[in-house]
Amino acid sequence: MKKFFQIMLWILVGALFIGTFVYLYLNSRPKEVSYQLVSPTISDIERTTILTGTIEPRDEIEIKPQISGIIAEINVEAGETVREGDIIARIKVIPDEGQLSAALARVESARIALNDARAKHERNTLLLEHKVISREEHENTATALATAEAELSAAADAYSIVKDGVSRSNAKGSNTLVRATITGLVLDVPVKVGSSVIQANTMNDGTTVATVADMNNLIFKGKVDETEVGLLSVGEKMDITIGALPDLSLEAVIENIAPKGTDTNGANTFEIKAAINAPEGVMIRAGYSANATVALSSARGILTVPESVVEWAGDSTFVYLLTDSVKTQIFDRVPVTTGISDGINIQLTSGVDSLSLLRGAPQK
């Protein structure tokens, strides 16, 4: 009985040894790889790029005062619509003491000259009645009197402008009234009542009282990389999508491509401007972030294959052409010439035809 168990033990050990050997042998044999087959197809390819930019009004005007002073009144708020000529704000003038003194001195000098001219004219009038002087001398004093009256009026008007910023002869056209220069939407009013403002001159740009823009005339402003700018042209259409308005799609037409590039984070980019065709009744705000999709190149009715089946080797491209599949798949490495690509499919211009079977991804 003991001998029987010993024999059975050796049989089990031998079976385990043989099984292990067979398992290792089978797993050491190379597995046959089967590849998916791809046929070239006739289709269309369009290569596009996406530009990131913003929606901006074509004309955004900064309204500045024509005189320095303090804001006494503001008549508009951001978001309101104004028409050209509407009063946006009123400025209270803080006169310069030197200019005020000079203007006042001019008024006093003009008044003295007027009194002198009036006295001479009155005297010459009496002399003319007694026929002591000629009519010409009388007319000369009359002219001098009229000139003195005009000078006093001009001096008083200049004094009023220096003191109050208001012309007595044209109060409605006063420089203290800041008016809209275009019809549009008020985008921003960066000042408050009591703020000091400065008129524009050669030394500074002046204080902006309000920013007004025509929101019916919008443009897309974005940037394109130097590798793609040569493929764009003025007049080309693009599709605009706005992140804040996901259900809205706009059309735009490129109207300007910058002739000079700018360095943006180490990349040379060119500014693109496109006129937007905005539908009526849709509120589009200035400064919205937007993406523009534009076609760089396209081809219709061409022979294409998935780009994944193409092998690149330097400046050459190859595909693997199926030559036999009776027992195992056999492929030949065939050089081909490629054309336009959209990142998924690529054009084949020579090397294979639409009846060829090409090696695709391995089957699992």
Backbone hydrogen bonds in HBPLUS format (Angstrom, degrees):
<---DONOR---> <-ACCEPTOR-->    atom                        ^
c    i                          cat <-CA-CA->   ^        H-A-AA   ^      H-
h    n   atom  resd res      DA  || num        DHA   H-A  angle D-A-AA Bond
n    s   type  num  typ     dist DA aas  dist angle  dist       angle   num
A0004-PHE N   A0001-MET O   3.13 MM   3  5.09 120.8  2.50  91.7 106.3     1
A0005-PHE N   A0001-MET O   3.22 MM   4  6.64 155.9  2.29 150.8 155.0     2
A0006-GLN N   A0002-LYS O   3.21 MM   4  6.49 152.4  2.29 145.5 153.0     3
A0007-ILE N   A0003-LYS O   3.07 MM   4  6.35 153.2  2.15 146.0 152.6     4
A0008-MET N   A0004-PHE O   3.02 MM   4  6.32 160.3  2.06 150.3 155.6     5
A0009-LEU N   A0005-PHE O   2.97 MM   4  6.13 152.3  2.05 144.4 151.7     6
A0010-TRP N   A0006-GLN O   3.04 MM   4  6.35 157.5  2.09 146.1 151.4     7
A0011-ILE N   A0007-ILE O   2.97 MM   4  6.25 150.3  2.06 146.6 155.5     8
A0012-LEU N   A0008-MET O   2.99 MM   4  6.27 157.9  2.04 148.2 153.4     9
A0013-VAL N   A0009-LEU O   2.98 MM   4  6.24 159.8  2.02 149.9 155.4    10
A0014-GLY N   A0010-TRP O   2.93 MM   4  6.07 160.2  1.97 145.6 151.1    11
A0015-ALA N   A0011-ILE O   2.87 MM   4  6.10 156.0  1.92 148.4 155.2    12
A0016-LEU N   A0012-LEU O   2.88 MM   4  6.10 158.3  1.93 148.9 154.8    13
A0017-PHE N   A0013-VAL O   2.93 MM   4  6.15 156.7  1.99 147.0 153.6    14
A0018-ILE N   A0014-GLY O   2.92 MM   4  6.13 165.0  1.94 151.0 154.9    15
A0019-GLY N   A0015-ALA O   2.84 MM   4  5.97 159.5  1.88 147.6 154.0    16
A0020-THR N   A0016-LEU O   2.95 MM   4  6.09 156.9  2.00 145.4 151.5    17
A0021-PHE N   A0017-PHE O   3.05 MM   4  6.26 158.7  2.10 147.4 153.2    18
A0022-VAL N   A0018-ILE O   2.93 MM   4  6.19 162.8  1.96 152.6 156.9    19
A0023-TYR N   A0019-GLY O   2.93 MM   4  6.10 160.8  1.97 148.4 153.8    20
A0024-LEU N   A0020-THR O   2.98 MM   4  6.18 166.7  2.00 152.4 155.5    21
A0025-TYR N   A0021-PHE O   2.92 MM   4  6.07 154.0  1.99 146.7 154.6    22
A0026-LEU N   A0022-VAL O   2.93 MM   4  6.11 164.9  1.95 152.8 156.1    23
A0027-ASN N   A0023-TYR O   3.05 MM   4  6.23 157.0  2.10 147.7 154.1    24
A0028-SER N   A0024-LEU O   2.98 MM   4  6.01 130.3  2.23 137.1 149.3    25
A0028-SER N   A0025-TYR O   3.22 MM   3  5.17 133.3  2.45  93.0 105.7    26
A0363-GLN N   A0034-SER O   2.66 MM 329  5.56 176.8  1.66 161.3 161.7    27
A0036-GLN N   A0361-ALA O   2.84 MM 325  5.50 172.6  1.84 154.5 157.0    28
A0360-GLY N   A0036-GLN O   2.63 MM 324  4.85 151.2  1.71 165.8 156.1    29
A0038-VAL N   A0358-LEU O   2.79 MM 320  5.00 159.6  1.84 142.0 148.5    30
A0358-LEU N   A0038-VAL O   2.76 MM 320  5.00 169.7  1.77 149.0 152.4    31
A0041-THR N   A0304-THR O   2.96 MM 263  5.43 161.4  1.99 155.4 158.8    32
A0304-THR N   A0041-THR O   2.76 MM 263  5.43 165.4  1.78 160.8 165.7    33
A0043-SER N   A0302-ILE O   2.89 MM 259  5.55 157.3  1.94 158.6 158.5    34
A0302-ILE N   A0043-SER O   2.89 MM 259  5.55 158.4  1.94 161.9 155.5    35
A0045-ILE N   A0299-ALA O   2.97 MM 254  5.42 163.7  2.00 155.9 161.2    36
A0299-ALA N   A0045-ILE O   2.84 MM 254  5.42 151.4  1.92 159.5 165.8    37
A0047-ARG N   A0297-SER O   2.77 MM 250  5.29 157.1  1.82 153.6 161.4    38
A0296-LEU N   A0047-ARG O   2.67 MM 249  5.55 159.8  1.71 151.9 159.3    39
A0297-SER N   A0047-ARG O   3.37 MM 250  5.29 157.3  2.43 136.5 139.7    40
A0049-THR N   A0294-VAL O   2.99 MM 245  5.70 151.4  2.08 153.9 162.1    41
A0294-VAL N   A0049-THR O   3.08 MM 245  5.70 165.2  2.10 163.2 167.6    42
A0051-LEU N   A0292-ALA O   2.76 MM 241  4.99 163.1  1.79 147.4 152.0    43
A0292-ALA N   A0051-LEU O   2.80 MM 241  4.99 159.2  1.84 145.5 152.7    44
A0053-GLY N   A0290-ALA O   2.94 MM 237  5.45 165.1  1.97 165.4 163.4    45
A0290-ALA N   A0053-GLY O   2.97 MM 237  5.45 166.1  1.99 135.3 135.0    46
A0054-THR N   A0221-LYS O   3.00 MM 167  5.55 154.1  2.06 144.6 148.8    47
A0221-LYS N   A0054-THR O   3.01 MM 167  5.55 169.0  2.02 162.4 166.0    48
A0055-ILE N   A0288-TYR O   2.85 MM 233  5.26 148.0  1.95 147.9 158.0    49
A0287-GLY N   A0055-ILE O   2.76 MM 232  5.35 168.3  1.77 171.7 170.6    50
A0056-GLU N   A0219-ILE O   2.95 MM 163  5.48 173.7  1.95 165.3 167.5    51
A0219-ILE N   A0056-GLU O   2.80 MM 163  5.48 163.5  1.82 167.2 172.9    52
A0058-ARG N   A0217-ASN O   2.90 MM 159  5.90 172.5  1.90 161.1 158.5    53
A0061-ILE N   A0212-VAL O   2.74 MM 151  5.24 158.6  1.78 170.3 163.1    54
A0212-VAL N   A0061-ILE O   2.84 MM 151  5.24 160.0  1.88 154.6 157.7    55
A0063-ILE N   A0210-ALA O   2.71 MM 147  5.23 167.3  1.73 169.1 171.3    56
A0209-VAL N   A0063-ILE O   2.77 MM 146  5.65 160.9  1.80 167.6 174.3    57
A0069-GLY N   A0197-VAL O   3.10 MM 128  5.54 159.6  2.14 141.6 145.1    58
A0197-VAL N   A0069-GLY O   2.88 MM 128  5.54 165.5  1.90 150.2 153.4    59
A0070-ILE N   A0092-LYS O   2.85 MM  22  5.14 162.5  1.88 146.7 152.3    60
A0092-LYS N   A0070-ILE O   2.71 MM  22  5.14 172.0  1.72 163.5 161.6    61
A0071-ILE N   A0195-SER O   2.88 MM 124  5.45 164.4  1.91 155.9 159.7    62
A0194-GLY N   A0071-ILE O   2.78 MM 123  5.08 152.4  1.86 134.8 144.3    63
A0072-ALA N   A0090-ARG O   2.85 MM  18  5.62 159.9  1.89 151.4 157.0    64
A0073-GLU N   A0090-ARG O   3.26 MM  17  5.04 144.7  2.39 143.2 139.1    65
A0090-ARG N   A0073-GLU O   2.84 MM  17  5.04 152.7  1.91 140.8 145.1    66
A0075-ASN N   A0088-ILE O   2.79 MM  13  5.19 174.2  1.79 148.3 149.5    67
A0080-GLU N   A0077-GLU O   3.16 MM   3  5.89 159.5  2.21 143.4 143.8    68
A0079-GLY N   A0186-VAL O   2.69 MM 107  5.33 166.3  1.71 152.0 155.9    69
A0186-VAL N   A0080-GLU O   2.79 MM 106  5.48 170.0  1.80 167.0 170.4    70
A0082-VAL N   A0184-GLY O   2.89 MM 102  5.67 162.6  1.92 168.4 173.2    71
A0184-GLY N   A0082-VAL O   2.96 MM 102  5.67 152.4  2.04 149.6 158.1    72
A0086-ASP N   A0083-ARG O   2.97 MM   3  5.65 167.1  1.99 145.0 146.2    73
A0085-GLY N   A0180-ALA O   2.76 MM  95  5.10 165.8  1.78 139.6 144.6    74
A0180-ALA N   A0086-ASP O   2.81 MM  94  5.42 153.5  1.88 151.7 160.4    75
A0088-ILE N   A0178-VAL O   2.67 MM  90  5.53 159.8  1.71 158.1 165.5    76
A0089-ALA N   A0178-VAL O   3.32 MM  89  5.11 156.8  2.38 132.3 137.0    77
A0178-VAL N   A0089-ALA O   2.83 MM  89  5.11 168.1  1.84 151.2 154.1    78
A0091-ILE N   A0176-THR O   2.71 MM  85  4.73 154.1  1.78 139.1 147.9    79
A0100-LEU N   A0096-ASP O   2.82 MM   4  5.99 157.5  1.87 156.8 164.4    80
A0101-SER N   A0097-GLU O   2.95 MM   4  6.08 158.0  1.99 145.3 150.4    81
A0102-ALA N   A0098-GLY O   3.07 MM   4  6.29 160.0  2.11 147.7 153.1    82
A0103-ALA N   A0099-GLN O   2.91 MM   4  6.09 156.4  1.97 146.8 153.2    83
A0104-LEU N   A0100-LEU O   2.96 MM   4  6.14 155.8  2.02 146.9 153.4    84
A0105-ALA N   A0101-SER O   2.93 MM   4  6.11 156.5  1.98 147.1 153.6    85
A0106-ARG N   A0102-ALA O   3.01 MM   4  6.24 146.9  2.12 141.3 150.1    86
A0107-VAL N   A0103-ALA O   3.11 MM   4  6.42 147.9  2.22 141.0 149.2    87
A0108-GLU N   A0104-LEU O   3.03 MM   4  6.39 160.2  2.07 152.2 156.7    88
A0109-SER N   A0105-ALA O   2.95 MM   4  6.15 160.6  1.99 148.2 153.6    89
A0110-ALA N   A0106-ARG O   2.93 MM   4  6.07 155.2  1.99 143.6 150.6    90
A0111-ARG N   A0107-VAL O   2.91 MM   4  6.16 149.5  2.00 147.3 155.8    91
A0112-ILE N   A0108-GLU O   2.97 MM   4  6.23 160.5  2.00 150.8 155.4    92
A0113-ALA N   A0109-SER O   2.96 MM   4  6.17 162.9  1.99 148.0 153.0    93
A0114-LEU N   A0110-ALA O   2.89 MM   4  6.04 147.4  2.00 140.0 149.3    94
A0115-ASN N   A0111-ARG O   2.93 MM   4  6.22 162.5  1.96 152.8 156.3    95
A0116-ASP N   A0112-ILE O   3.01 MM   4  6.26 158.7  2.06 150.2 156.1    96
A0117-ALA N   A0113-ALA O   2.92 MM   4  6.10 158.1  1.97 145.7 151.9    97
A0118-ARG N   A0114-LEU O   2.84 MM   4  6.04 154.4  1.90 152.4 159.5    98
A0119-ALA N   A0115-ASN O   2.98 MM   4  6.16 159.5  2.03 145.6 151.0    99
A0120-LYS N   A0116-ASP O   3.07 MM   4  6.28 163.4  2.10 149.5 153.7   100
A0121-HIS N   A0117-ALA O   3.03 MM   4  6.13 153.7  2.10 140.8 148.4   101
A0122-GLU N   A0118-ARG O   2.90 MM   4  6.11 161.5  1.94 151.6 156.3   102
A0123-ARG N   A0119-ALA O   3.00 MM   4  6.20 158.6  2.05 147.7 153.7   103
A0124-ASN N   A0120-LYS O   2.90 MM   4  6.10 159.4  1.95 146.7 152.6   104
A0125-THR N   A0121-HIS O   2.85 MM   4  6.06 136.9  2.03 141.5 153.8   105
A0126-LEU N   A0122-GLU O   3.23 MM   4  6.59 156.2  2.29 147.8 151.3   106
A0127-LEU N   A0123-ARG O   3.05 MM   4  6.37 159.4  2.09 148.5 154.8   107
A0128-LEU N   A0124-ASN O   2.86 MM   4  5.96 146.4  1.97 138.9 147.6   108
A0129-GLU N   A0125-THR O   3.04 MM   4  6.34 150.2  2.14 143.5 151.2   109
A0130-HIS N   A0126-LEU O   3.19 MM   4  6.54 142.8  2.34 142.1 151.3   110
A0132-VAL N   A0127-LEU O   2.78 MM   5  5.13 173.5  1.78 156.5 154.4   111
A0131-LYS N   A0128-LEU O   2.92 MM   3  4.66 153.9  1.99  99.3 106.0   112
A0138-HIS N   A0134-SER O   3.35 MM   4  6.73 153.6  2.43 142.8 149.9   113
A0139-GLU N   A0135-ARG O   2.89 MM   4  6.21 153.8  1.96 151.5 158.7   114
A0140-ASN N   A0136-GLU O   2.97 MM   4  6.24 146.1  2.09 145.1 154.3   115
A0141-THR N   A0137-GLU O   3.30 MM   4  6.61 156.3  2.36 145.4 149.5   116
A0142-ALA N   A0138-HIS O   3.10 MM   4  6.37 145.8  2.22 141.4 151.5   117
A0143-THR N   A0139-GLU O   2.92 MM   4  6.19 152.7  1.99 147.3 153.9   118
A0144-ALA N   A0140-ASN O   3.00 MM   4  6.27 157.8  2.06 145.4 151.5   119
A0145-LEU N   A0141-THR O   2.89 MM   4  6.07 148.7  1.99 140.9 149.1   120
A0146-ALA N   A0142-ALA O   3.02 MM   4  6.32 159.6  2.06 147.3 151.9   121
A0147-THR N   A0143-THR O   2.95 MM   4  6.19 157.2  2.00 150.5 157.1   122
A0148-ALA N   A0144-ALA O   2.97 MM   4  6.16 154.0  2.04 143.9 150.7   123
A0149-GLU N   A0145-LEU O   2.97 MM   4  6.25 154.8  2.03 149.0 155.8   124
A0150-ALA N   A0146-ALA O   3.01 MM   4  6.26 157.1  2.06 147.0 152.7   125
A0151-GLU N   A0147-THR O   2.97 MM   4  6.17 155.0  2.03 147.1 154.1   126
A0152-LEU N   A0148-ALA O   3.00 MM   4  6.22 155.3  2.06 147.2 153.1   127
A0153-SER N   A0149-GLU O   3.06 MM   4  6.32 156.5  2.12 145.2 151.6   128
A0154-ALA N   A0150-ALA O   2.94 MM   4  6.19 158.9  1.99 149.0 154.8   129
A0155-ALA N   A0151-GLU O   2.86 MM   4  6.03 156.6  1.91 147.7 154.5   130
A0156-ALA N   A0152-LEU O   2.90 MM   4  6.06 157.4  1.95 147.1 153.0   131
A0157-ASP N   A0153-SER O   2.95 MM   4  6.13 151.2  2.03 142.7 151.0   132
A0158-ALA N   A0154-ALA O   2.90 MM   4  6.12 157.2  1.96 147.3 153.3   133
A0159-TYR N   A0155-ALA O   2.93 MM   4  6.13 152.6  2.01 143.7 151.4   134
A0160-SER N   A0156-ALA O   2.97 MM   4  6.21 151.9  2.05 143.1 150.3   135
A0161-ILE N   A0157-ASP O   3.01 MM   4  6.31 151.8  2.10 147.1 154.5   136
A0162-VAL N   A0158-ALA O   3.02 MM   4  6.26 161.1  2.06 149.6 154.2   137
A0163-LYS N   A0159-TYR O   2.91 MM   4  6.03 157.4  1.96 147.3 154.0   138
A0164-ASP N   A0160-SER O   2.79 MM   4  5.63 164.0  1.82 146.4 151.6   139
A0165-GLY N   A0161-ILE O   2.70 MM   4  4.02 126.4  1.99 107.8 120.8   140
A0170-ASN N   A0167-SER O   3.27 MM   3  5.25 140.6  2.44  96.0 106.5   141
A0173-GLY N   A0170-ASN O   3.27 MM   3  5.57 135.6  2.48 102.4 113.1   142
A0174-SER N   A0171-ALA O   3.26 MM   3  5.13 149.4  2.36 110.7 108.6   143
A0177-LEU N   A0174-SER O   3.22 MM   3  5.79 166.6  2.24 112.9 117.0   144
A0185-LEU N   A0213-ALA O   2.72 MM  28  5.41 156.9  1.77 163.4 155.2   145
A0213-ALA N   A0185-LEU O   3.00 MM  28  5.41 157.8  2.05 143.0 148.8   146
A0187-LEU N   A0211-THR O   2.75 MM  24  5.47 152.2  1.83 152.6 161.4   147
A0211-THR N   A0188-ASP O   2.86 MM  23  5.19 152.5  1.93 152.5 155.5   148
A0195-SER N   A0192-LYS O   2.95 MM   3  5.50 160.5  1.99 139.8 140.4   149
A0207-THR N   A0198-ILE O   2.91 MM   9  5.34 156.0  1.97 152.3 152.4   150
A0201-ASN N   A0204-ASN O   3.15 MM   3  5.61 168.8  2.17 150.4 153.9   151
A0217-ASN N   A0214-ASP O   3.29 MM   3  5.85 163.9  2.32 114.8 117.7   152
A0276-ILE N   A0218-LEU O   3.15 MM  58  5.68 176.1  2.15 142.7 141.6   153
A0220-PHE N   A0274-ALA O   2.78 MM  54  5.09 158.2  1.82 148.9 156.1   154
A0274-ALA N   A0220-PHE O   2.95 MM  54  5.09 149.5  2.04 141.9 150.5   155
A0222-GLY N   A0272-ILE O   3.01 MM  50  5.25 158.5  2.06 146.3 153.1   156
A0272-ILE N   A0222-GLY O   2.78 MM  50  5.25 164.0  1.80 144.5 146.8   157
A0224-VAL N   A0270-PHE O   2.91 MM  46  5.37 154.0  1.98 145.6 153.3   158
A0270-PHE N   A0224-VAL O   2.89 MM  46  5.37 157.5  1.94 149.6 156.4   159
A0228-GLU N   A0225-ASP O   3.02 MM   3  5.57 158.6  2.07 115.3 122.0   160
A0229-VAL N   A0225-ASP O   3.05 MM   4  6.17 134.6  2.26 149.6 163.0   161
A0226-GLU N   A0268-ASN O   3.13 MM  42  5.90 137.1  2.33 174.9 162.6   162
A0231-LEU N   A0228-GLU O   2.98 MM   3  5.50 157.6  2.03 115.9 123.1   163
A0232-LEU N   A0229-VAL O   3.22 MM   3  5.47 165.7  2.24 109.8 114.1   164
A0236-GLU N   A0233-SER O   3.23 MM   3  5.82 155.0  2.30 136.1 136.3   165
A0235-GLY N   A0254-ILE O   2.70 MM  19  5.12 159.7  1.74 140.2 147.6   166
A0254-ILE N   A0236-GLU O   2.89 MM  18  5.47 170.8  1.90 160.1 159.2   167
A0238-MET N   A0252-ALA O   2.88 MM  14  5.30 148.1  1.98 149.5 150.2   168
A0252-ALA N   A0238-MET O   2.98 MM  14  5.30 147.2  2.09 159.0 160.0   169
A0239-ASP N   A0293-THR O   3.00 MM  54  5.18 162.3  2.04 147.1 148.9   170
A0293-THR N   A0239-ASP O   2.83 MM  54  5.18 160.8  1.87 151.0 155.8   171
A0240-ILE N   A0250-LEU O   2.77 MM  10  4.89 173.9  1.78 146.5 148.2   172
A0250-LEU N   A0240-ILE O   2.97 MM  10  4.89 173.3  1.97 147.1 149.3   173
A0241-THR N   A0291-ASN O   2.91 MM  50  5.36 160.7  1.95 156.8 163.2   174
A0291-ASN N   A0241-THR O   2.87 MM  50  5.36 160.7  1.91 156.5 163.1   175
A0245-LEU N   A0242-ILE O   3.05 MM   3  5.23 141.4  2.20 103.3 114.8   176
A0248-LEU N   A0245-LEU O   3.07 MM   3  5.54 165.5  2.09 119.6 123.7   177
A0277-ASN N   A0251-GLU O   2.94 MM  26  5.66 172.3  1.94 166.3 164.5   178
A0253-VAL N   A0275-ALA O   2.95 MM  22  5.32 148.6  2.05 140.3 149.1   179
A0275-ALA N   A0253-VAL O   2.89 MM  22  5.32 140.9  2.05 156.6 145.8   180
A0255-GLU N   A0273-LYS O   2.90 MM  18  5.92 166.9  1.91 147.4 151.8   181
A0256-ASN N   A0273-LYS O   3.20 MM  17  5.12 143.9  2.33 151.0 144.6   182
A0273-LYS N   A0256-ASN O   2.96 MM  17  5.12 163.4  1.99 153.3 153.4   183
A0258-ALA N   A0271-GLU O   2.92 MM  13  5.23 174.7  1.93 164.7 165.0   184
A0262-THR N   A0269-THR O   2.77 MM   7  5.44 156.0  1.82 155.1 162.8   185
A0269-THR N   A0262-THR O   2.91 MM   7  5.44 168.9  1.92 157.7 157.3   186
A0264-THR N   A0267-ALA O   2.70 MM   3  5.13 175.6  1.70 159.3 157.9   187
A0267-ALA N   A0264-THR O   3.00 MM   3  5.13 163.7  2.03 110.7 115.6   188
A0348-LEU N   A0303-LEU O   2.85 MM  45  5.65 163.8  1.87 150.9 154.4   189
A0305-VAL N   A0346-ILE O   3.06 MM  41  5.68 151.6  2.14 151.7 158.9   190
A0346-ILE N   A0305-VAL O   2.91 MM  41  5.68 161.3  1.94 162.8 167.7   191
A0309-VAL N   A0306-PRO O   3.17 MM   3  5.95 165.1  2.19 122.1 125.5   192
A0307-GLU N   A0344-ILE O   2.83 MM  37  5.63 177.5  1.83 144.2 144.5   193
A0310-VAL N   A0307-GLU O   3.28 MM   3  5.59 161.9  2.32 109.1 114.5   194
A0311-GLU N   A0318-PHE O   2.77 MM   7  5.03 172.6  1.78 154.8 156.6   195
A0318-PHE N   A0311-GLU O   2.81 MM   7  5.03 150.7  1.89 143.9 153.2   196
A0313-ALA N   A0316-SER O   2.88 MM   3  5.22 172.7  1.89 152.3 152.2   197
A0316-SER N   A0313-ALA O   3.05 MM   3  5.22 161.1  2.08 125.9 126.3   198
A0336-VAL N   A0317-THR O   3.00 MM  19  5.74 165.2  2.02 137.5 140.4   199
A0319-VAL N   A0334-VAL O   2.93 MM  15  5.39 153.4  2.00 148.1 155.7   200
A0334-VAL N   A0319-VAL O   2.74 MM  15  5.39 169.7  1.75 173.6 173.4   201
A0359-ARG N   A0320-TYR O   2.85 MM  39  5.37 150.8  1.94 151.1 159.2   202
A0321-LEU N   A0332-ASP O   2.74 MM  11  5.10 156.4  1.80 156.6 153.6   203
A0332-ASP N   A0321-LEU O   2.79 MM  11  5.10 155.9  1.85 141.8 147.9   204
A0322-LEU N   A0357-LEU O   2.87 MM  35  5.58 178.3  1.87 165.1 165.4   205
A0323-THR N   A0330-ILE O   2.80 MM   7  5.68 176.2  1.80 158.1 159.3   206
A0324-ASP N   A0330-ILE O   3.42 MM   6  5.05 152.6  2.50 134.1 132.8   207
A0330-ILE N   A0324-ASP O   2.74 MM   6  5.05 150.8  1.83 158.6 157.6   208
A0337-THR N   A0350-SER O   3.07 MM  13  5.19 159.8  2.11 134.8 136.8   209
A0349-THR N   A0337-THR O   2.74 MM  12  5.43 157.8  1.79 150.8 157.6   210
A0339-GLY N   A0347-GLN O   2.83 MM   8  4.79 143.2  1.96 128.9 131.3   211
A0347-GLN N   A0340-ILE O   2.91 MM   7  5.46 155.2  1.97 155.8 164.1   212
A0342-ASP N   A0345-ASN O   3.18 MM   3  5.93 158.7  2.23 163.3 169.9   213
A0356-SER N   A0353-ASP O   3.19 MM   3  5.69 167.9  2.21 117.0 120.8   214
